[in-house]
Amino acid sequence: MSGSEPLNNDKPIRIAVLGGARFGKTSIISKLIMGNFRDTYYPTHQINSNLFTYKPSSKSAKFILQNKPVRDDNVIINQPLKPVNNKYYTINNDGEVSPILVELIDTPSFNPQQVVPFLEASLHIKLPQDVLHNLANEPRRPVSTNPLLVASGASELNGNTNGYFFVYSSIPSYNPPSYEFESKLPENHSINLLKTMKIALDEAWEEYNNFKKNWEQGKETDMFSFKIALKNLLKENKKSNITLNNYNYKPSIWIVCTQINNSLSSPTLIEQGKELAKEWNYGFIAIDNLDSDVDELLALMIRSI
């Protein structure tokens, strides 16, 4: 294998970026892929997949991938970093890191009213009239819900997702918070949106893992067939050695606080993000796309996957 070819050429690291409007999700992706981003805000209306070959450029990112100590007040590593000897990249005798194939999945602004945690099949498939019954009596309307996780069908947010960035802004979106942690923020504030995203994603992966377990046990074939249900009941004891431990996979999650060097940035919001990361055992990093070495957050994610 040549030094310019990624070790994981057949299986990219897939990372989804979640967060509210104007939090910097697309800017982070643009900075990682192109080294810059647009100053003008353009809202993301649909899921966009961005496949690229990642080569760490900053010294801090190289140190992270080389398993050297990380000394940064803006980074909290609550998730254990995996050994460097892995299936994603290698390090040569000169300390150079091999290229890594990465897929970054940009998502629309997270809206709790429009998010469905888990779907067994993508809503974009065409279902026949005999399945839809009365729902097919009128013209089809656009689907307004966005699933966080899909088991099958055409969706980038599927079970092959290795990690998630939870992005929020350190700039108060509404009323500035008081400098006490007990202060209550509006429900749609970026910090509270993190909590909503965690609940939804936890539910999505729990449903997905149960779906996989039930599928392996043969329960997801035809729930309306009495014969199959009876057959599965008789086979239950034979498959009792299947444990839930095989179906409790959870991807790596990092909280990313953005715009920390802005004059309107709130130190309280940064600290609250750190507290949530500790409570949930997530990683945490605070950045500013204008000044920070953004590839440091990608290196940390890769090491934790």
Number of C-alpha atoms within 10 A of each C-alpha: 6 7 12 11 13 22 20 16 14 8 15 21 21 23 27 23 23 25 25 22 20 16 22 23 28 24 20 27 21 16 17 24 19 10 15 14 18 10 7 6 12 10 13 15 10 11 16 15 16 15 15 16 16 18 21 24 14 13 11 22 22 19 17 22 26 19 14 11 9 14 9 10 8 15 18 20 17 16 21 13 16 13 11 15 10 11 9 21 17 19 14 9 6 6 12 15 18 20 22 24 22 24 21 27 23 24 24 19 17 18 17 15 9 12 15 18 23 23 20 15 16 19 17 11 10 7 10 9 11 9 9 10 9 9 11 13 9 7 7 8 6 7 9 8 14 24 21 24 27 25 20 15 14 13 17 21 23 22 18 16 20 20 21 20 24 23 25 29 29 28 23 17 15 11 9 14 19 13 11 8 12 8 8 11 16 13 11 15 17 26 22 15 21 22 15 17 21 15 12 20 20 14 17 20 22 17 18 24 21 15 18 18 20 14 12 12 17 18 18 14 12 11 10 8 10 10 11 16 17 11 13 16 13 11 13 14 9 11 13 9 8 12 10 11 9 10 17 14 13 15 14 21 25 26 24 31 28 24 22 23 17 12 8 12 17 20 13 17 24 23 16 14 23 23 15 17 22 16 10 14 17 20 25 27 24 27 22 19 20 15 10 16 19 24 24 24 26 23 20 23 24 23 21 21 18
